[in-house]
């Protein structure tokens, strides 16, 4: 996995999480796009399709389930890899078939790196 070849969209309503993830991912060599809610993410996805989306599950305006459902309806986004991030204590119902990986918040850098490597390696196959 060559980070310089990949763009990651980070979608989260918590500014500090977005900023921290963007900084870490850029430091690792990825190109990073950010959105603070689901509607903003979908608008951005109309202009550019990243390699993978890091998507918060619990957000105002449009939550992760709504974003995923809308993404999967669009041919250009139907197979776009998504890593769901959540602080929920239970796995979000009705979504497992739609995401590629799940990160329980708070998560560490090794877990993030593993999820990205797995998803990007699978996408390359």
Number of C-alpha atoms within 10 A of each C-alpha: 11 10 17 11 10 15 20 22 24 26 27 27 20 12 13 10 14 20 14 11 18 20 14 13 20 16 11 13 15 18 18 18 18 20 19 18 23 26 16 14 22 19 11 16 17 11 8 12 15 18 18 21 25 23 29 28 25 19 18 13 12 16 18 23 22 13 18 22 13 14 20 14 10 11 9 12 17 14 15 19 21 22 22 26 23 22 14 11 8 8 12 15 7 8 13 12 6 19 17 19 17 21 18 15 13 8 12 10 11 9 13 18 13 12 17 24 15 15 18 18 11 11 13 8 5
